[in-house]
Amino acid sequence: MVKRIVIIGATSGIGYEVAKIYRQLGWRIGVAGRRIERLEAFKEQAPEQIEIQQLDVTEVDAVEKLHQLIDKLGGMDLFLLSTGIGSQNRILNPDIELATVNT
């Protein structure tokens, strides 16, 4: 039986690299992130193996979209949340810090 992994934050960085590894291992992969063009480009590498869902973890519909992705995959055996942002904030501007916390 083929295993299934869902990765949120798979458009770059650690999430993207982990998705590539699991693709090479033959898992079915559900990838989610904000940048749809990057998700589509990743899916083109193995369309029969990869499902995509545009999703922003700071939006109220994120949970619903996550469930849609899990349904597309036919379930989930492993979940990875790899999201985050970071900014230099030497003056401690609260807007920058709150954006990081919300993510």
N, CA, C and O atoms as a DFTB+ gen file, in Angstrom:
412 C
 N C O
     1  1       0.849      -1.191       0.000
     2  2       0.000       0.000       0.000
     3  2       0.892       1.251       0.000
     4  3       1.847       1.344       0.771
     5  1       0.570       2.193      -0.861
     6  2       1.332       3.436      -0.954
     7  2       0.973       4.340       0.217
     8  3      -0.202       4.535       0.526
     9  1       1.986       4.883       0.859
    10  2       1.756       5.801       1.974
    11  2       1.533       7.210       1.444
    12  3       1.957       7.550       0.339
    13  1       0.849       8.034       2.265
    14  2       0.476       9.394       1.878
    15  2       0.938      10.390       2.925
    16  3       0.735      10.199       4.124
    17  1       1.566      11.463       2.446
    18  2       2.026      12.533       3.323
    19  2       1.412      13.847       2.867
    20  3       1.292      14.104       1.669
    21  1       1.027      14.673       3.824
    22  2       0.556      16.033       3.559
    23  2       1.592      16.990       4.132
    24  3       1.993      16.878       5.291
    25  1       2.016      17.931       3.298
    26  2       3.008      18.920       3.717
    27  2       2.455      20.312       3.475
    28  3       2.177      20.687       2.336
    29  1       2.297      21.069       4.532
    30  2       1.904      22.472       4.415
    31  2       3.180      23.302       4.479
    32  3       4.004      23.129       5.378
    33  1       3.331      24.197       3.523
    34  2       4.540      25.005       3.433
    35  2       5.528      24.369       2.472
    36  3       6.739      24.416       2.692
    37  1       5.009      23.776       1.404
    38  2       5.847      23.002       0.480
    39  2       6.252      23.786      -0.768
    40  3       6.717      23.187      -1.738
    41  1       6.088      25.098      -0.766
    42  2       6.458      25.864      -1.961
    43  2       7.913      26.308      -1.946
    44  3       8.426      26.782      -2.960
    45  1       8.586      26.159      -0.801
    46  2      10.004      26.527      -0.718
    47  2      10.588      25.947       0.564
    48  3       9.874      25.382       1.393
    49  1      11.873      26.097       0.705
    50  2      12.553      25.760       1.942
    51  2      12.467      24.296       2.332
    52  3      12.472      23.411       1.476
    53  1      12.388      24.049       3.635
    54  2      12.382      22.698       4.178
    55  2      11.191      21.898       3.657
    56  3      11.344      20.736       3.281
    57  1      10.013      22.506       3.633
    58  2       8.825      21.792       3.152
    59  2       8.982      21.297       1.730
    60  3       8.601      20.168       1.420
    61  1       9.536      22.123       0.868
    62  2       9.753      21.738      -0.529
    63  2      10.772      20.607      -0.629
    64  3      10.565      19.650      -1.375
    65  1      11.848      20.710       0.102
    66  2      12.891      19.679       0.059
    67  2      12.375      18.344       0.591
    68  3      12.697      17.295       0.034
    69  1      11.588      18.371       1.651
    70  2      10.999      17.138       2.184
    71  2      10.034      16.534       1.170
    72  3      10.013      15.317       0.988
    73  1       9.239      17.367       0.511
    74  2       8.311      16.868      -0.512
    75  2       9.070      16.165      -1.632
    76  3       8.622      15.125      -2.116
    77  1      10.197      16.704      -2.048
    78  2      11.007      16.069      -3.096
    79  2      11.501      14.692      -2.646
    80  3      11.501      13.743      -3.431
    81  1      11.913      14.587      -1.409
    82  2      12.406      13.308      -0.889
    83  2      11.289      12.263      -0.894
    84  3      11.491      11.135      -1.344
    85  1      10.117      12.640      -0.395
    86  2       9.007      11.686      -0.348
    87  2       8.515      11.320      -1.752
    88  3       8.054      10.199      -1.969
    89  1       8.607      12.248      -2.698
    90  2       8.269      11.924      -4.089
    91  2       9.226      10.853      -4.601
    92  3       8.799       9.888      -5.234
    93  1      10.505      11.020      -4.332
    94  2      11.503      10.041      -4.779
    95  2      11.309       8.682      -4.101
    96  3      11.637       7.646      -4.680
    97  1      10.781       8.686      -2.888
    98  2      10.522       7.433      -2.175
    99  2       9.244       6.737      -2.646
   100  3       8.960       5.610      -2.241
   101  1       8.474       7.417      -3.505
   102  2       7.273       6.813      -4.072
   103  2       5.988       7.058      -3.303
   104  3       4.956       6.474      -3.635
   105  1       6.023       7.899      -2.293
   106  2       4.803       8.218      -1.540
   107  2       3.866       9.064      -2.396
   108  3       4.315       9.750      -3.315
   109  1       2.553       9.019      -2.095
   110  2       1.611      10.002      -2.633
   111  2       1.757      11.226      -1.750
   112  3       1.842      11.119      -0.527
   113  1       1.785      12.387      -2.382
   114  2       2.087      13.616      -1.654
   115  2       0.985      14.645      -1.868
   116  3       0.572      14.902      -2.999
   117  1       0.518      15.225      -0.781
   118  2      -0.373      16.372      -0.826
   119  2       0.414      17.582      -0.368
   120  3       0.856      17.637       0.780
   121  1       0.594      18.552      -1.250
   122  2       1.375      19.740      -0.899
   123  2       0.476      20.967      -0.888
   124  3      -0.419      21.115      -1.720
   125  1       0.735      21.832       0.068
   126  2      -0.058      23.044       0.215
   127  2       0.866      24.219       0.483
   128  3       1.934      24.075       1.077
   129  1       0.429      25.374       0.032
   130  2       1.161      26.606       0.259
   131  2       0.415      27.770      -0.363
   132  3      -0.632      27.592      -0.986
   133  1       0.956      28.949      -0.190
   134  2       0.302      30.158      -0.698
   135  2       0.510      30.361      -2.190
   136  3      -0.365      30.904      -2.863
   137  1       1.651      29.935      -2.721
   138  2       2.028      30.256      -4.105
   139  2       1.612      29.142      -5.063
   140  3       2.317      28.147      -5.235
   141  1       0.452      29.338      -5.677
   142  2      -0.141      28.316      -6.536
   143  2       0.767      27.954      -7.713
   144  3       0.818      26.790      -8.112
   145  1       1.478      28.925      -8.269
   146  2       2.338      28.626      -9.420
   147  2       3.453      27.655      -9.039
   148  3       3.850      26.823      -9.855
   149  1       3.955      27.747      -7.830
   150  2       4.989      26.803      -7.373
   151  2       4.400      25.422      -7.107
   152  3       5.038      24.406      -7.385
   153  1       3.180      25.387      -6.569
   154  2       2.505      24.108      -6.358
   155  2       2.259      23.406      -7.690
   156  3       2.504      22.207      -7.824
   157  1       1.772      24.162      -8.673
   158  2       1.500      23.585      -9.990
   159  2       2.782      23.074     -10.651
   160  3       2.780      22.013     -11.276
   161  1       3.866      23.822     -10.513
   162  2       5.141      23.392     -11.089
   163  2       5.625      22.102     -10.433
   164  3       6.168      21.230     -11.112
   165  1       5.435      21.972      -9.134
   166  2       5.837      20.747      -8.442
   167  2       4.987      19.565      -8.906
   168  3       5.509      18.476      -9.145
   169  1       3.689      19.781      -9.033
   170  2       2.783      18.703      -9.473
   171  2       3.153      18.202     -10.865
   172  3       3.009      17.014     -11.150
   173  1       3.625      19.086     -11.729
   174  2       4.004      18.691     -13.086
   175  2       5.114      17.643     -13.093
   176  3       5.252      16.906     -14.069
   177  1       5.903      17.562     -12.027
   178  2       6.993      16.587     -11.953
   179  2       6.481      15.155     -11.854
   180  3       7.145      14.228     -12.319
   181  1       5.302      14.963     -11.253
   182  2       4.725      13.626     -11.084
   183  2       3.227      13.756     -10.842
   184  3       2.765      13.534      -9.723
   185  1       2.455      14.116     -11.876
   186  2       1.035      14.429     -11.696
   187  2       0.203      13.314     -11.057
   188  3      -0.777      13.588     -10.364
   189  1       0.591      12.063     -11.290
   190  2      -0.173      10.951     -10.727
   191  2       0.138      10.723      -9.250
   192  3      -0.583       9.992      -8.572
   193  1       1.180      11.329      -8.761
   194  2       1.654      11.097      -7.396
   195  2       1.379      12.279      -6.465
   196  3       1.402      12.119      -5.245
   197  1       1.122      13.457      -7.024
   198  2       1.063      14.691      -6.238
   199  2      -0.308      15.352      -6.365
   200  3      -0.847      15.484      -7.463
   201  1      -0.858      15.764      -5.230
   202  2      -2.062      16.595      -5.173
   203  2      -1.665      17.935      -4.570
   204  3      -0.783      18.005      -3.714
   205  1      -2.323      18.997      -5.022
   206  2      -1.978      20.337      -4.528
   207  2      -3.204      21.049      -3.980
   208  3      -4.342      20.737      -4.331
   209  1      -2.935      22.018      -3.105
   210  2      -4.000      22.867      -2.563
   211  2      -3.394      24.204      -2.165
   212  3      -2.478      24.262      -1.345
   213  1      -3.906      25.263      -2.744
   214  2      -3.482      26.585      -2.297
   215  2      -4.084      26.821      -0.924
   216  3      -5.274      26.593      -0.708
   217  1      -3.249      27.282       0.004
   218  2      -3.678      27.406       1.390
   219  2      -2.773      28.411       2.095
   220  3      -1.556      28.394       1.911
   221  1      -3.360      29.270       2.886
   222  2      -2.609      30.221       3.719
   223  2      -2.989      29.936       5.166
   224  3      -4.155      30.079       5.534
   225  1      -2.032      29.537       5.989
   226  2      -2.336      29.136       7.362
   227  2      -2.907      30.266       8.207
   228  3      -3.476      30.009       9.268
   229  1      -2.770      31.503       7.764
   230  2      -3.305      32.620       8.544
   231  2      -4.749      32.956       8.182
   232  3      -5.355      33.830       8.803
   233  1      -5.302      32.276       7.191
   234  2      -6.682      32.542       6.759
   235  2      -7.662      31.612       7.476
   236  3      -7.297      30.504       7.871
   237  1      -8.907      32.068       7.642
   238  2      -9.910      31.292       8.385
   239  2     -10.299      30.000       7.670
   240  3     -10.777      29.071       8.321
   241  1     -10.112      29.912       6.361
   242  2     -10.502      28.713       5.624
   243  2      -9.381      27.675       5.526
   244  3      -9.512      26.702       4.784
   245  1      -8.294      27.865       6.257
   246  2      -7.140      26.965       6.156
   247  2      -7.493      25.525       6.538
   248  3      -7.049      24.586       5.877
   249  1      -8.280      25.344       7.589
   250  2      -8.637      23.991       8.023
   251  2      -9.492      23.302       6.964
   252  3      -9.281      22.129       6.658
   253  1     -10.448      24.025       6.410
   254  2     -11.302      23.465       5.355
   255  2     -10.459      23.049       4.148
   256  3     -10.664      21.973       3.587
   257  1      -9.521      23.895       3.753
   258  2      -8.668      23.577       2.609
   259  2      -7.748      22.402       2.907
   260  3      -7.452      21.607       2.015
   261  1      -7.293      22.283       4.152
   262  2      -6.487      21.127       4.530
   263  2      -7.306      19.853       4.376
   264  3      -6.810      18.860       3.844
   265  1      -8.546      19.867       4.831
   266  2      -9.408      18.692       4.690
   267  2      -9.660      18.359       3.220
   268  3      -9.740      17.184       2.862
   269  1      -9.784      19.371       2.368
   270  2      -9.959      19.129       0.932
   271  2      -8.741      18.411       0.361
   272  3      -8.881      17.497      -0.451
   273  1      -7.558      18.819       0.780
   274  2      -6.335      18.190       0.300
   275  2      -6.253      16.735       0.766
   276  3      -5.891      15.852      -0.011
   277  1      -6.585      16.490       2.018
   278  2      -6.567      15.119       2.544
   279  2      -7.550      14.251       1.765
   280  3      -7.249      13.097       1.462
   281  1      -8.716      14.791       1.442
   282  2      -9.702      14.058       0.645
   283  2      -9.167      13.739      -0.750
   284  3      -9.363      12.630      -1.249
   285  1      -8.492      14.705      -1.386
   286  2      -7.909      14.466      -2.714
   287  2      -6.916      13.307      -2.674
   288  3      -6.837      12.513      -3.611
   289  1      -6.161      13.220      -1.584
   290  2      -5.151      12.170      -1.427
   291  2      -5.763      10.820      -1.077
   292  3      -5.140       9.777      -1.274
   293  1      -6.987      10.850      -0.558
   294  2      -7.608       9.614      -0.105
   295  2      -7.187       9.223       1.295
   296  3      -7.248       8.050       1.663
   297  1      -6.763      10.197       2.072
   298  2      -6.337       9.954       3.446
   299  2      -4.937      10.486       3.675
   300  3      -4.336      11.110       2.800
   301  1      -4.427      10.224       4.880
   302  2      -3.119      10.765       5.240
   303  2      -2.477       9.832       6.266
   304  3      -3.107       9.435       7.246
   305  1      -1.215       9.493       6.020
   306  2      -0.451       8.689       6.974
   307  2       0.534       9.525       7.780
   308  3       0.894       9.160       8.900
   309  1       0.970      10.648       7.210
   310  2       1.966      11.494       7.851
   311  2       1.662      12.950       7.521
   312  3       1.226      13.263       6.413
   313  1       1.893      13.840       8.488
   314  2       1.611      15.268       8.319
   315  2       2.836      16.074       8.722
   316  3       3.449      15.811       9.756
   317  1       3.192      17.066       7.892
   318  2       4.297      17.972       8.205
   319  2       3.823      19.408       8.013
   320  3       3.370      19.785       6.933
   321  1       3.932      20.195       9.065
   322  2       3.639      21.625       9.007
   323  2       4.979      22.344       8.993
   324  3       5.707      22.352       9.985
   325  1       5.291      22.948       7.851
   326  2       6.582      23.602       7.673
   327  2       6.354      25.024       7.175
   328  3       6.716      25.370       6.050
   329  1       5.758      25.825       8.020
   330  2       5.468      27.201       7.633
   331  2       6.160      28.159       8.577
   332  3       6.502      27.813       9.708
   333  1       6.356      29.347       8.099
   334  2       6.928      30.366       8.957
   335  2       7.472      31.515       8.149
   336  3       7.727      31.402       6.950
   337  1       7.641      32.605       8.825
   338  2       8.255      33.787       8.237
   339  2       9.218      34.351       9.265
   340  3       9.116      34.046      10.453
   341  1      10.126      35.152       8.821
   342  2      11.046      35.787       9.745
   343  2      11.533      37.099       9.166
   344  3      11.703      37.227       7.954
   345  1      11.753      38.051      10.014
   346  2      12.224      39.365       9.584
   347  2      13.182      39.922      10.636
   348  3      13.035      39.670      11.832
   349  1      14.152      40.675      10.163
   350  2      14.983      41.432      11.103
   351  2      14.085      42.502      11.710
   352  3      13.392      43.213      10.983
   353  1      14.090      42.620      12.997
   354  2      13.206      43.567      13.668
   355  2      13.917      44.134      14.895
   356  3      13.484      43.935      16.030
   357  1      14.994      44.831      14.648
   358  2      15.820      45.352      15.743
   359  2      15.098      46.397      16.591
   360  3      15.433      46.583      17.761
   361  1      14.109      47.079      16.009
   362  2      13.376      48.085      16.800
   363  2      12.098      47.507      17.418
   364  3      11.339      48.218      18.075
   365  1      11.874      46.211      17.198
   366  2      10.727      45.496      17.740
   367  2       9.390      46.116      17.344
   368  3       8.526      46.368      18.184
   369  1       9.249      46.347      16.068
   370  2       7.979      46.808      15.522
   371  2       6.935      45.719      15.767
   372  3       7.091      44.601      15.276
   373  1       5.874      46.024      16.518
   374  2       4.900      44.989      16.869
   375  2       4.188      44.383      15.654
   376  3       3.817      43.210      15.703
   377  1       3.985      45.128      14.577
   378  2       3.321      44.581      13.391
   379  2       4.128      43.421      12.797
   380  3       3.559      42.412      12.380
   381  1       5.447      43.571      12.760
   382  2       6.315      42.501      12.241
   383  2       6.236      41.288      13.156
   384  3       6.115      40.163      12.672
   385  1       6.298      41.487      14.433
   386  2       6.249      40.370      15.384
   387  2       4.905      39.668      15.346
   388  3       4.855      38.440      15.426
   389  1       3.813      40.413      15.225
   390  2       2.486      39.804      15.165
   391  2       2.298      38.974      13.904
   392  3       1.639      37.935      13.942
   393  1       2.861      39.411      12.801
   394  2       2.786      38.615      11.555
   395  2       3.493      37.276      11.746
   396  3       3.009      36.248      11.274
   397  1       4.616      37.282      12.423
   398  2       5.341      36.038      12.698
   399  2       4.526      35.136      13.601
   400  3       4.431      33.935      13.346
   401  1       3.942      35.680      14.640
   402  2       3.130      34.902      15.585
   403  2       1.910      34.319      14.879
   404  3       1.561      33.162      15.115
   405  1       1.265      35.085      14.029
   406  2       0.069      34.599      13.331
   407  2       0.383      33.425      12.417
   408  3      -0.467      32.558      12.212
   409  1       1.581      33.386      11.869
   410  2       1.966      32.281      11.003
   411  2       2.244      31.056      11.834
   412  3       2.587      30.006      11.290
